[in-house]
Amino acid sequence: MTRSRGLTLVTTAAFLITLGVAVYAQNDAPVAYRTAEGIWGQLPEGRTWGATSAVYPARDGSGDIWVGERCGANSCANRPDLDPILRFTADGELRYSFGAGMILWPHGMFVDADSNVWITDAVGFGRNPRPEMGHVVLKFSPRGELLMTLGQPGVAGDGEDTFRQPSDVLVAPNGNIFVVDGHGAAGNNRVVKFSSDGTFIMEWGQTGAENGEFRDPHALAMDSQGRLYVGDRGNSRVQVFSQNGDHIATWTQFGRPSGLFITAADILYVADSESNAGRNPGWKRGIRFGSVTDGMVDGFIRDPEPNQDSSGTSAAEGVAVDANGDVYGAEVGPLMLRKHICIVWSCTLEGGGGARPNADDYDGAMKAIRGALGAVGDQMSAEDAPGLEASAATIVEGMAKAKAYWQTRDRRALRYAISSQRAAQGFHEAAATGDFDATGVAFGALRETCSPCHEQYRERDADGNWQIKHSTGSPQSEPTISWSGPAPEETRGDEGQQERSAREVTPEAYDGAMKALRGAVGEVRDQISGQDASGLEASATRISRAMARVMIYWRLQRERVPYGIAETAMNAGRSLQAAAAAGDFDAAGTAFGALRETCTPCHEQYRERDADGNWQIKARSQ
């Protein structure tokens, strides 16, 4: 490892370890949001915020935000004079309100295509002082006229026309209505489907932990293909169904879901207000988000609560995203609505507005990145912290554009862009601290992620300007990889292998890849000490190819932690491969050390010996 005035070049894995970041945890992700200070939304003078779990953006293009607020407390039962349904402008000013005396415990909210506002009244806990109310789903016009009531007010039941504390409601594009019924693990634990006029169609679900069973189904969302997502909070998972109740997938990577929201760009936001050591060990609270096309967690807005293990609920229970990509968290425990403002370019895309960048936009982003990278050396030497932070911010924004450009064009380039974006965010965070040693480490990691993408996807035109490669057979001419929903149907290997089905990477194929990996790793130390460059390069190539198959396997399993380990190991393998090709055995030793560091946690958590002493995937991991 070489150093020059605060600039250290190491692998991505070593950089993350140096900064003390939890490399493999799903509780950390690139920072895309800045949380606005204080409570968002101005209430009338003399009125204070109570608990809120219901929030939804207006559907009329106004940018307004609808909120269901529990009358300055955690119930409206004793405040029949206060309106619980509030409409705010995009600036947080109260436009108008309604619903006084009509709702006990506003819990879930949906705004349909006609701008009607749907509310679930889940009654609340303890004795109900107004037994003639609650256990219903209410449909209001945008001005507060009651248009429909599902269920019987004050009657708890499990029939076709009764609910027991319904938690959320959703209206499909064809007008059908879905309700998750049963707040709390001992409730009805079902999904109920109605026609647009409120006629019962069907129901599914019962109490349990198998696919299609629920414990406290707490939230609903629907993606652009019409798949229904259910936040199965008591089981700490999201279940995905067809609109007829056919189970499609079960996802645990988004934590313990209290609230769900899917944008027009199919970005799923999941509010986790309850994870702790007792309820969902290893998980932290906050809002996780990622595309439903691959089910990967791309970002995390952390809950600031310092003692989550001793807190019943904190952070957002309800979540919504406006057209600008800004996120609204409706918080029960803290009694507030909180706004998280997007600080990266791609938020308008993820929020549902804007268009994907074209080739000119991409070239412009690359030019801005090159300029910022060129300034970093002088800024590091001069210890110019503000300039360095500004350069880092430019790189983060440019990488967001690159990610958006490749999203629908080339899956391999997209992976490069995601890795570079994450490294850029780490660089930005380090620059913001003013720690020039850490910033140097982060900058080195960033440069490493840029090199393979630049080599494969960039070339100079006739005038010497950089552009996207357009040569025959280049990545630019490769077809976009199709992902047909929660389970990926196809993927492409990272080392130029033929396109193949991700489903072919079975546990047996995974074990074969790990066997090949062990053989190659076992040869590396002797190859480095013997300075066998050609043998070392061949071993490194085998390592990278094996890790590519491992990544595919864990992506199919929707296991973000081992997927992240495999991705880091593959990058380390590439660094080893590059060092071997250059004949730089010092750099090869550094890369090999980083590779071994990534292997240990995966081996401990996901591998075990069978009865014959052979290594296999741990039974709990399959």
TIZADREN-884199 format. One record per residue (C-alpha): y, x, z; residue in one letter; chain. Coordinates in steps of 0.05 Angstrom, whole numbers, plus 5000, padded with zeros to 4 digits. Layout:
{{Y, X, Z}, A, A}
...
END
This chain:
{{5000, 5000, 5000}, M, A}
{{5068, 5028, 4981}, T, A}
{{5136, 5011, 5010}, R, A}
{{5207, 5021, 4986}, S, A}
{{5263, 4996, 5030}, R, A}
{{5235, 4930, 5052}, G, A}
{{5196, 4917, 4989}, L, A}
{{5121, 4912, 4998}, T, A}
{{5072, 4894, 4943}, L, A}
{{5009, 4861, 4968}, V, A}
{{4963, 4805, 4947}, T, A}
{{4981, 4732, 4959}, T, A}
{{4929, 4726, 5014}, A, A}
{{4956, 4787, 5051}, A, A}
{{5027, 4761, 5043}, F, A}
{{5009, 4695, 5076}, L, A}
{{4973, 4731, 5133}, I, A}
{{5032, 4777, 5143}, T, A}
{{5079, 4718, 5151}, L, A}
{{5033, 4684, 5200}, G, A}
{{5024, 4623, 5155}, V, A}
{{4959, 4584, 5163}, A, A}
{{4932, 4600, 5094}, V, A}
{{4877, 4548, 5092}, Y, A}
{{4905, 4491, 5134}, A, A}
{{4926, 4426, 5103}, Q, A}
{{4981, 4423, 5155}, N, A}
{{5024, 4471, 5113}, D, A}
{{5048, 4464, 5042}, A, A}
{{5109, 4482, 5000}, P, A}
{{5173, 4453, 5028}, V, A}
{{5203, 4402, 4981}, A, A}
{{5245, 4361, 5029}, Y, A}
{{5303, 4369, 5077}, R, A}
{{5304, 4317, 5133}, T, A}
{{5372, 4284, 5142}, A, A}
{{5400, 4289, 5212}, E, A}
{{5396, 4228, 5257}, G, A}
{{5377, 4157, 5241}, I, A}
{{5387, 4133, 5170}, W, A}
{{5416, 4064, 5161}, G, A}
{{5479, 4035, 5194}, Q, A}
{{5467, 3974, 5237}, L, A}
{{5522, 3926, 5258}, P, A}
{{5563, 3947, 5318}, E, A}
{{5526, 3934, 5383}, G, A}
{{5457, 3932, 5351}, R, A}
{{5409, 3990, 5360}, T, A}
{{5346, 4009, 5322}, W, A}
{{5279, 3986, 5347}, G, A}
{{5210, 4004, 5322}, A, A}
{{5199, 3999, 5247}, T, A}
{{5137, 4008, 5203}, S, A}
{{5159, 3967, 5143}, A, A}
{{5201, 3998, 5088}, V, A}
{{5203, 3989, 5012}, Y, A}
{{5252, 4005, 4956}, P, A}
{{5286, 3948, 4919}, A, A}
{{5257, 3933, 4850}, R, A}
{{5322, 3913, 4815}, D, A}
{{5349, 3982, 4799}, G, A}
{{5402, 3980, 4853}, S, A}
{{5374, 4038, 4893}, G, A}
{{5374, 3994, 4956}, D, A}
{{5322, 4000, 5011}, I, A}
{{5289, 3942, 5047}, W, A}
{{5269, 3951, 5120}, V, A}
{{5232, 3909, 5171}, G, A}
{{5259, 3925, 5241}, E, A}
{{5234, 3898, 5307}, R, A}
{{5299, 3873, 5336}, C, A}
{{5320, 3934, 5377}, G, A}
{{5252, 3938, 5413}, A, A}
{{5179, 3934, 5392}, N, A}
{{5179, 3859, 5381}, S, A}
{{5227, 3804, 5360}, C, A}
{{5194, 3753, 5406}, A, A}
{{5251, 3756, 5456}, N, A}
{{5307, 3765, 5405}, R, A}
{{5304, 3704, 5359}, P, A}
{{5378, 3713, 5344}, D, A}
{{5369, 3779, 5306}, L, A}
{{5350, 3786, 5233}, D, A}
{{5290, 3832, 5226}, P, A}
{{5293, 3839, 5150}, I, A}
{{5349, 3886, 5129}, L, A}
{{5374, 3908, 5060}, R, A}
{{5412, 3975, 5057}, F, A}
{{5450, 4007, 5001}, T, A}
{{5429, 4076, 4977}, A, A}
{{5483, 4104, 5023}, D, A}
{{5453, 4070, 5084}, G, A}
{{5504, 4014, 5091}, E, A}
{{5476, 3946, 5111}, L, A}
{{5483, 3898, 5052}, R, A}
{{5455, 3836, 5086}, Y, A}
{{5397, 3812, 5129}, S, A}
{{5354, 3750, 5143}, F, A}
{{5293, 3725, 5180}, G, A}
{{5320, 3711, 5251}, A, A}
{{5270, 3670, 5291}, G, A}
{{5218, 3671, 5236}, M, A}
{{5179, 3736, 5249}, I, A}
{{5150, 3765, 5313}, L, A}
{{5126, 3834, 5292}, W, A}
{{5144, 3856, 5221}, P, A}
{{5090, 3906, 5204}, H, A}
{{5077, 3913, 5129}, G, A}
{{5125, 3902, 5071}, M, A}
{{5121, 3896, 4995}, F, A}
{{5174, 3879, 4943}, V, A}
{{5144, 3848, 4880}, D, A}
{{5167, 3854, 4808}, A, A}
{{5211, 3791, 4817}, D, A}
{{5245, 3824, 4877}, S, A}
{{5213, 3776, 4927}, N, A}
{{5201, 3807, 4995}, V, A}
{{5132, 3801, 5028}, W, A}
{{5123, 3812, 5102}, I, A}
{{5061, 3814, 5147}, T, A}
{{5072, 3787, 5217}, D, A}
{{5019, 3822, 5259}, A, A}
{{5042, 3790, 5325}, V, A}
{{5042, 3853, 5366}, G, A}
{{5006, 3871, 5431}, F, A}
{{5000, 3837, 5497}, G, A}
{{5016, 3764, 5513}, R, A}
{{5051, 3727, 5457}, N, A}
{{5111, 3689, 5486}, P, A}
{{5115, 3648, 5422}, R, A}
{{5044, 3626, 5407}, P, A}
{{5066, 3582, 5349}, E, A}
{{5082, 3644, 5308}, M, A}
{{5048, 3705, 5279}, G, A}
{{4982, 3721, 5243}, H, A}
{{5013, 3705, 5175}, V, A}
{{5039, 3735, 5111}, V, A}
{{5108, 3711, 5089}, L, A}
{{5139, 3712, 5020}, K, A}
{{5216, 3709, 5017}, F, A}
{{5264, 3706, 4960}, S, A}
{{5313, 3765, 4956}, P, A}
{{5363, 3722, 4994}, R, A}
{{5315, 3701, 5049}, G, A}
{{5288, 3633, 5027}, E, A}
{{5216, 3625, 5051}, L, A}
{{5174, 3614, 4988}, L, A}
{{5102, 3619, 5013}, M, A}
{{5061, 3627, 5077}, T, A}
{{4990, 3655, 5076}, L, A}
{{4951, 3640, 5139}, G, A}
{{4965, 3590, 5194}, Q, A}
{{5024, 3607, 5240}, P, A}
{{4999, 3624, 5310}, G, A}
{{4925, 3617, 5291}, V, A}
{{4881, 3679, 5294}, A, A}
{{4817, 3674, 5254}, G, A}
{{4773, 3705, 5201}, D, A}
{{4768, 3648, 5151}, G, A}
{{4795, 3639, 5081}, E, A}
{{4861, 3612, 5107}, D, A}
{{4870, 3652, 5172}, T, A}
{{4884, 3723, 5192}, F, A}
{{4880, 3763, 5256}, R, A}
{{4941, 3810, 5258}, Q, A}
{{4948, 3826, 5183}, P, A}
{{4975, 3896, 5173}, S, A}
{{4999, 3900, 5101}, D, A}
{{5006, 3862, 5036}, V, A}
{{5009, 3882, 4962}, L, A}
{{5021, 3842, 4898}, V, A}
{{4985, 3868, 4836}, A, A}
{{5020, 3867, 4768}, P, A}
{{4980, 3805, 4748}, N, A}
{{5005, 3768, 4810}, G, A}
{{4942, 3772, 4853}, N, A}
{{4956, 3784, 4926}, I, A}
{{4918, 3833, 4971}, F, A}
{{4922, 3833, 5047}, V, A}
{{4890, 3882, 5096}, V, A}
{{4872, 3840, 5156}, D, A}
{{4861, 3866, 5226}, G, A}
{{4909, 3911, 5264}, H, A}
{{4867, 3953, 5311}, G, A}
{{4795, 3975, 5305}, A, A}
{{4769, 3910, 5336}, A, A}
{{4802, 3865, 5285}, G, A}
{{4775, 3832, 5222}, N, A}
{{4772, 3898, 5185}, N, A}
{{4773, 3868, 5115}, R, A}
{{4812, 3863, 5051}, V, A}
{{4828, 3793, 5028}, V, A}
{{4847, 3775, 4956}, K, A}
{{4886, 3714, 4934}, F, A}
{{4912, 3687, 4868}, S, A}
{{4987, 3685, 4856}, S, A}
{{4992, 3615, 4884}, D, A}
{{4957, 3634, 4948}, G, A}
{{4887, 3609, 4931}, T, A}
{{4832, 3649, 4964}, F, A}
{{4791, 3690, 4914}, I, A}
{{4747, 3738, 4954}, M, A}
{{4744, 3787, 5012}, E, A}
{{4706, 3851, 5027}, W, A}
{{4696, 3898, 5085}, G, A}
{{4670, 3896, 5157}, Q, A}
{{4675, 3940, 5218}, T, A}
{{4644, 4008, 5207}, G, A}
{{4651, 4078, 5178}, A, A}
{{4610, 4073, 5114}, E, A}
{{4642, 4066, 5046}, N, A}
{{4672, 3997, 5040}, G, A}
{{4676, 3989, 5116}, E, A}
{{4739, 3996, 5158}, F, A}
{{4768, 4009, 5226}, R, A}
{{4840, 3986, 5227}, D, A}
{{4857, 3980, 5153}, P, A}
{{4931, 3994, 5160}, H, A}
{{4963, 4001, 5092}, A, A}
{{4957, 3986, 5017}, L, A}
{{4981, 4018, 4952}, A, A}
{{4962, 4012, 4879}, M, A}
{{4965, 4065, 4824}, D, A}
{{4984, 4057, 4750}, S, A}
{{4911, 4044, 4731}, Q, A}
{{4906, 3986, 4780}, G, A}
{{4863, 4020, 4832}, R, A}
{{4874, 3995, 4903}, L, A}
{{4884, 4047, 4959}, Y, A}
{{4869, 4026, 5031}, V, A}
{{4894, 4067, 5090}, G, A}
{{4832, 4063, 5135}, D, A}
{{4868, 4091, 5195}, R, A}
{{4814, 4085, 5248}, G, A}
{{4767, 4125, 5204}, N, A}
{{4821, 4176, 5185}, S, A}
{{4813, 4166, 5111}, R, A}
{{4839, 4132, 5048}, V, A}
{{4789, 4090, 5010}, Q, A}
{{4799, 4074, 4936}, V, A}
{{4773, 4009, 4905}, F, A}
{{4774, 3969, 4842}, S, A}
{{4810, 3902, 4849}, Q, A}
{{4743, 3869, 4857}, N, A}
{{4724, 3911, 4917}, G, A}
{{4681, 3963, 4882}, D, A}
{{4685, 4028, 4921}, H, A}
{{4710, 4086, 4878}, I, A}
{{4727, 4143, 4926}, A, A}
{{4738, 4163, 4998}, T, A}
{{4792, 4215, 5013}, W, A}
{{4802, 4250, 5080}, T, A}
{{4850, 4304, 5056}, Q, A}
{{4912, 4263, 5069}, F, A}
{{4900, 4257, 5144}, G, A}
{{4899, 4194, 5186}, R, A}
{{4937, 4142, 5144}, P, A}
{{4986, 4093, 5176}, S, A}
{{5027, 4082, 5113}, G, A}
{{5016, 4090, 5038}, L, A}
{{5063, 4090, 4978}, F, A}
{{5048, 4108, 4905}, I, A}
{{5106, 4124, 4858}, T, A}
{{5111, 4105, 4784}, A, A}
{{5089, 4176, 4769}, A, A}
{{5025, 4165, 4810}, D, A}
{{5045, 4209, 4868}, I, A}
{{5012, 4185, 4932}, L, A}
{{5051, 4192, 4997}, Y, A}
{{5011, 4183, 5061}, V, A}
{{5045, 4175, 5129}, A, A}
{{5003, 4202, 5187}, D, A}
{{5032, 4181, 5254}, S, A}
{{4971, 4188, 5298}, E, A}
{{4931, 4252, 5284}, S, A}
{{4919, 4295, 5345}, N, A}
{{4862, 4332, 5379}, A, A}
{{4832, 4267, 5403}, G, A}
{{4838, 4223, 5342}, R, A}
{{4834, 4271, 5283}, N, A}
{{4821, 4342, 5307}, P, A}
{{4854, 4398, 5268}, G, A}
{{4906, 4353, 5234}, W, A}
{{4981, 4350, 5247}, K, A}
{{5025, 4289, 5237}, R, A}
{{5074, 4280, 5181}, G, A}
{{5076, 4256, 5109}, I, A}
{{5028, 4287, 5059}, R, A}
{{5035, 4276, 4984}, F, A}
{{4999, 4293, 4920}, G, A}
{{4979, 4266, 4852}, S, A}
{{4925, 4212, 4849}, V, A}
{{4900, 4244, 4784}, T, A}
{{4867, 4300, 4823}, D, A}
{{4873, 4279, 4895}, G, A}
{{4901, 4346, 4918}, M, A}
{{4952, 4351, 4974}, V, A}
{{5014, 4385, 4943}, D, A}
{{5064, 4377, 4999}, G, A}
{{5074, 4361, 5072}, F, A}
{{5135, 4335, 5111}, I, A}
{{5121, 4356, 5182}, R, A}
{{5131, 4313, 5243}, D, A}
{{5178, 4349, 5292}, P, A}
{{5143, 4321, 5353}, E, A}
{{5124, 4385, 5393}, P, A}
{{5069, 4353, 5436}, N, A}
{{5029, 4310, 5390}, Q, A}
{{4966, 4312, 5433}, D, A}
{{5003, 4275, 5488}, S, A}
{{5040, 4227, 5443}, S, A}
{{5009, 4161, 5423}, G, A}
{{5050, 4155, 5359}, T, A}
{{5106, 4194, 5327}, S, A}
{{5131, 4208, 5257}, A, A}
{{5129, 4155, 5202}, A, A}
{{5081, 4096, 5203}, E, A}
{{5111, 4066, 5140}, G, A}
{{5133, 4106, 5080}, V, A}
{{5171, 4092, 5016}, A, A}
{{5201, 4134, 4959}, V, A}
{{5262, 4117, 4918}, D, A}
{{5275, 4133, 4845}, A, A}
{{5308, 4199, 4864}, N, A}
{{5244, 4221, 4899}, G, A}
{{5276, 4216, 4968}, D, A}
{{5227, 4194, 5022}, V, A}
{{5239, 4142, 5077}, Y, A}
{{5197, 4144, 5140}, G, A}
{{5194, 4082, 5183}, A, A}
{{5180, 4106, 5254}, E, A}
{{5152, 4063, 5310}, V, A}
{{5151, 4112, 5369}, G, A}
{{5218, 4145, 5356}, P, A}
{{5251, 4077, 5340}, L, A}
{{5285, 4097, 5276}, M, A}
{{5285, 4102, 5201}, L, A}
{{5288, 4173, 5176}, R, A}
{{5306, 4198, 5107}, K, A}
{{5277, 4261, 5076}, H, A}
{{5319, 4288, 5018}, I, A}
{{5285, 4323, 4961}, C, A}
{{5309, 4394, 4949}, I, A}
{{5269, 4411, 4886}, V, A}
{{5281, 4390, 4814}, W, A}
{{5216, 4352, 4805}, S, A}
{{5231, 4297, 4854}, C, A}
{{5262, 4250, 4803}, T, A}
{{5198, 4258, 4763}, L, A}
{{5154, 4244, 4823}, E, A}
{{5197, 4187, 4846}, G, A}
{{5187, 4153, 4779}, G, A}
{{5253, 4167, 4745}, G, A}
{{5270, 4221, 4694}, G, A}
{{5228, 4251, 4638}, A, A}
{{5183, 4311, 4636}, R, A}
{{5217, 4375, 4611}, P, A}
{{5208, 4395, 4538}, N, A}
{{5198, 4465, 4511}, A, A}
{{5273, 4479, 4511}, D, A}
{{5277, 4458, 4584}, D, A}
{{5219, 4503, 4600}, Y, A}
{{5250, 4563, 4564}, D, A}
{{5315, 4551, 4601}, G, A}
{{5278, 4550, 4667}, A, A}
{{5243, 4615, 4650}, M, A}
{{5309, 4647, 4631}, K, A}
{{5339, 4626, 4698}, A, A}
{{5278, 4654, 4735}, I, A}
{{5283, 4720, 4698}, R, A}
{{5356, 4726, 4717}, G, A}
{{5342, 4711, 4789}, A, A}
{{5284, 4759, 4792}, L, A}
{{5328, 4813, 4762}, G, A}
{{5379, 4805, 4817}, A, A}
{{5329, 4809, 4874}, V, A}
{{5322, 4885, 4874}, G, A}
{{5397, 4898, 4884}, D, A}
{{5401, 4841, 4935}, Q, A}
{{5344, 4872, 4975}, M, A}
{{5376, 4941, 4973}, S, A}
{{5443, 4913, 4995}, A, A}
{{5410, 4867, 5046}, E, A}
{{5449, 4810, 5015}, D, A}
{{5416, 4752, 5051}, A, A}
{{5458, 4695, 5021}, P, A}
{{5450, 4722, 4950}, G, A}
{{5375, 4731, 4961}, L, A}
{{5367, 4660, 4986}, E, A}
{{5406, 4634, 4926}, A, A}
{{5362, 4673, 4878}, S, A}
{{5300, 4647, 4913}, A, A}
{{5325, 4575, 4907}, A, A}
{{5336, 4585, 4832}, T, A}
{{5264, 4610, 4825}, I, A}
{{5236, 4551, 4865}, V, A}
{{5274, 4501, 4821}, E, A}
{{5251, 4537, 4757}, G, A}
{{5179, 4537, 4780}, M, A}
{{5183, 4462, 4793}, A, A}
{{5205, 4453, 4721}, K, A}
{{5148, 4497, 4697}, A, A}
{{5098, 4456, 4737}, K, A}
{{5125, 4391, 4708}, A, A}
{{5123, 4419, 4637}, Y, A}
{{5050, 4440, 4641}, W, A}
{{5028, 4378, 4679}, Q, A}
{{5008, 4341, 4616}, T, A}
{{4997, 4400, 4569}, R, A}
{{4950, 4454, 4597}, D, A}
{{4911, 4452, 4662}, R, A}
{{4903, 4528, 4668}, R, A}
{{4978, 4539, 4659}, A, A}
{{4990, 4484, 4710}, L, A}
{{4948, 4522, 4761}, R, A}
{{4989, 4585, 4748}, Y, A}
{{5053, 4545, 4757}, A, A}
{{5029, 4514, 4822}, I, A}
{{5010, 4583, 4850}, S, A}
{{5077, 4611, 4829}, S, A}
{{5115, 4552, 4858}, Q, A}
{{5081, 4562, 4925}, R, A}
{{5094, 4636, 4925}, A, A}
{{5167, 4622, 4907}, A, A}
{{5173, 4574, 4965}, Q, A}
{{5145, 4627, 5012}, G, A}
{{5196, 4676, 4983}, F, A}
{{5252, 4626, 4995}, H, A}
{{5230, 4613, 5067}, E, A}
{{5227, 4688, 5081}, A, A}
{{5295, 4699, 5050}, A, A}
{{5325, 4644, 5092}, A, A}
{{5304, 4681, 5156}, T, A}
{{5340, 4745, 5136}, G, A}
{{5276, 4785, 5148}, D, A}
{{5278, 4835, 5091}, F, A}
{{5209, 4864, 5105}, D, A}
{{5177, 4794, 5101}, A, A}
{{5219, 4778, 5040}, T, A}
{{5195, 4840, 5005}, G, A}
{{5123, 4820, 5019}, V, A}
{{5136, 4751, 4992}, A, A}
{{5171, 4778, 4930}, F, A}
{{5111, 4821, 4915}, G, A}
{{5065, 4762, 4920}, A, A}
{{5111, 4722, 4874}, L, A}
{{5110, 4776, 4821}, R, A}
{{5034, 4778, 4823}, E, A}
{{5029, 4704, 4808}, T, A}
{{5077, 4709, 4750}, C, A}
{{5042, 4764, 4711}, S, A}
{{4979, 4728, 4685}, P, A}
{{5019, 4667, 4663}, C, A}
{{5071, 4711, 4628}, H, A}
{{5017, 4750, 4591}, E, A}
{{4979, 4689, 4567}, Q, A}
{{5035, 4639, 4553}, Y, A}
{{5097, 4677, 4533}, R, A}
{{5117, 4718, 4471}, E, A}
{{5180, 4742, 4436}, R, A}
{{5206, 4707, 4374}, D, A}
{{5234, 4741, 4312}, A, A}
{{5300, 4753, 4347}, D, A}
{{5268, 4783, 4409}, G, A}
{{5277, 4722, 4453}, N, A}
{{5221, 4698, 4499}, W, A}
{{5187, 4633, 4480}, Q, A}
{{5122, 4595, 4492}, I, A}
{{5065, 4624, 4451}, K, A}
{{5050, 4584, 4389}, H, A}
{{4997, 4628, 4357}, S, A}
{{4932, 4596, 4334}, T, A}
{{4882, 4591, 4391}, G, A}
{{4934, 4606, 4444}, S, A}
{{4936, 4564, 4507}, P, A}
{{4993, 4525, 4477}, Q, A}
{{4945, 4497, 4425}, S, A}
{{4891, 4478, 4475}, E, A}
{{4881, 4404, 4489}, P, A}
{{4906, 4375, 4554}, T, A}
{{4849, 4366, 4603}, I, A}
{{4836, 4293, 4618}, S, A}
{{4828, 4270, 4690}, W, A}
{{4801, 4199, 4693}, S, A}
{{4822, 4180, 4763}, G, A}
{{4802, 4200, 4833}, P, A}
{{4740, 4238, 4809}, A, A}
{{4756, 4290, 4755}, P, A}
{{4712, 4283, 4694}, E, A}
{{4728, 4351, 4663}, E, A}
{{4759, 4417, 4681}, T, A}
{{4767, 4485, 4648}, R, A}
{{4744, 4552, 4677}, G, A}
{{4796, 4604, 4694}, D, A}
{{4765, 4661, 4655}, E, A}
{{4760, 4629, 4587}, G, A}
{{4692, 4595, 4595}, Q, A}
{{4676, 4536, 4551}, Q, A}
{{4701, 4469, 4574}, E, A}
{{4649, 4436, 4618}, R, A}
{{4640, 4378, 4664}, S, A}
{{4660, 4389, 4736}, A, A}
{{4600, 4348, 4756}, R, A}
{{4555, 4405, 4731}, E, A}
{{4577, 4448, 4790}, V, A}
{{4523, 4422, 4835}, T, A}
{{4507, 4451, 4904}, P, A}
{{4453, 4491, 4869}, E, A}
{{4503, 4518, 4818}, A, A}
{{4550, 4533, 4876}, Y, A}
{{4495, 4572, 4912}, D, A}
{{4483, 4610, 4847}, G, A}
{{4556, 4628, 4842}, A, A}
{{4556, 4652, 4914}, M, A}
{{4495, 4695, 4901}, K, A}
{{4529, 4727, 4841}, A, A}
{{4591, 4737, 4883}, L, A}
{{4552, 4772, 4939}, R, A}
{{4520, 4819, 4889}, G, A}
{{4586, 4838, 4858}, A, A}
{{4621, 4847, 4925}, V, A}
{{4565, 4892, 4948}, G, A}
{{4578, 4939, 4890}, E, A}
{{4654, 4945, 4898}, V, A}
{{4659, 4993, 4956}, R, A}
{{4615, 5045, 4922}, D, A}
{{4653, 5035, 4856}, Q, A}
{{4719, 5047, 4891}, I, A}
{{4695, 5109, 4928}, S, A}
{{4662, 5135, 4864}, G, A}
{{4724, 5117, 4823}, Q, A}
{{4680, 5079, 4774}, D, A}
{{4735, 5041, 4738}, A, A}
{{4691, 5006, 4686}, S, A}
{{4639, 4985, 4737}, G, A}
{{4694, 4960, 4784}, L, A}
{{4727, 4920, 4729}, E, A}
{{4660, 4887, 4711}, A, A}
{{4647, 4869, 4785}, S, A}
{{4717, 4841, 4793}, A, A}
{{4707, 4798, 4731}, T, A}
{{4642, 4770, 4760}, R, A}
{{4678, 4755, 4825}, I, A}
{{4734, 4717, 4790}, S, A}
{{4686, 4677, 4749}, R, A}
{{4643, 4660, 4809}, A, A}
{{4704, 4637, 4848}, M, A}
{{4727, 4594, 4790}, A, A}
{{4661, 4555, 4795}, R, A}
{{4669, 4551, 4871}, V, A}
{{4739, 4522, 4862}, M, A}
{{4711, 4469, 4814}, I, A}
{{4658, 4450, 4864}, Y, A}
{{4706, 4441, 4922}, W, A}
{{4757, 4404, 4879}, R, A}
{{4703, 4354, 4862}, L, A}
{{4687, 4347, 4936}, Q, A}
{{4761, 4335, 4951}, R, A}
{{4759, 4389, 5004}, E, A}
{{4827, 4421, 5005}, R, A}
{{4811, 4475, 5057}, V, A}
{{4753, 4510, 5021}, P, A}
{{4788, 4498, 4954}, Y, A}
{{4848, 4536, 4980}, G, A}
{{4803, 4592, 5004}, I, A}
{{4769, 4596, 4936}, A, A}
{{4836, 4596, 4900}, E, A}
{{4862, 4653, 4943}, T, A}
{{4797, 4692, 4934}, A, A}
{{4800, 4683, 4859}, M, A}
{{4872, 4710, 4858}, N, A}
{{4849, 4769, 4899}, A, A}
{{4792, 4780, 4850}, G, A}
{{4842, 4780, 4793}, R, A}
{{4885, 4831, 4829}, S, A}
{{4823, 4874, 4838}, L, A}
{{4808, 4866, 4764}, Q, A}
{{4878, 4887, 4744}, A, A}
{{4877, 4947, 4791}, A, A}
{{4810, 4969, 4763}, A, A}
{{4835, 4963, 4691}, A, A}
{{4894, 5007, 4709}, A, A}
{{4851, 5057, 4745}, G, A}
{{4892, 5048, 4809}, D, A}
{{4840, 5055, 4864}, F, A}
{{4890, 5050, 4921}, D, A}
{{4913, 4982, 4895}, A, A}
{{4840, 4963, 4884}, A, A}
{{4825, 4979, 4957}, G, A}
{{4883, 4935, 4980}, T, A}
{{4859, 4878, 4935}, A, A}
{{4788, 4885, 4958}, F, A}
{{4810, 4882, 5031}, G, A}
{{4848, 4818, 5017}, A, A}
{{4787, 4789, 4982}, L, A}
{{4743, 4803, 5042}, R, A}
{{4794, 4771, 5089}, E, A}
{{4790, 4706, 5049}, T, A}
{{4714, 4705, 5048}, C, A}
{{4704, 4708, 5124}, T, A}
{{4732, 4640, 5144}, P, A}
{{4697, 4604, 5087}, C, A}
{{4631, 4638, 5102}, H, A}
{{4636, 4618, 5176}, E, A}
{{4656, 4546, 5163}, Q, A}
{{4617, 4527, 5101}, Y, A}
{{4554, 4570, 5096}, R, A}
{{4489, 4573, 5136}, E, A}
{{4418, 4598, 5127}, R, A}
{{4362, 4549, 5111}, D, A}
{{4292, 4551, 5143}, A, A}
{{4272, 4607, 5095}, D, A}
{{4332, 4649, 5112}, G, A}
{{4369, 4635, 5046}, N, A}
{{4444, 4620, 5047}, W, A}
{{4465, 4549, 5031}, Q, A}
{{4523, 4501, 5040}, I, A}
{{4527, 4473, 5110}, K, A}
{{4499, 4403, 5112}, A, A}
{{4564, 4375, 5140}, R, A}
{{4603, 4404, 5081}, S, A}
{{4564, 4372, 5025}, Q, A}
END
